[in-house]
């Protein structure tokens, strides 16, 4: 279970095609979306934008754990 997930902004238009999880390394968007849908990262959720799924942190008062900080 990841507490902090960071978007890499490595897509052609700056979108996140991969994410970095501290202690684990780089994970593809598809893999991370599947893990979140399976409930493995309860502090995050999936959003569907322009036909693609992306990872977002659940809202809370802290900016430190946002995916795109």
C-alpha positions, 0 to 999 in steps of 0.5 A: 500500500502506497501512501505517496504516489508521484506522477512523472509527467512523462506523457506526450502532453505532460500527462502521467504515463507512469508514477513513482512510488517511494521504495518501489520505483516507477510503475506504469499507469495501467498497472497502478490503475489496476492496483487501485481498482483492486483496493491496494492503495486506499488513499487514492482513486481513479479518474477517467479523463478524455478516455484514459484512466489516471490516478489521483490522491483522495482529498485531505488537508495535506498538499504533500501527498498529492499525485501532482504536487 
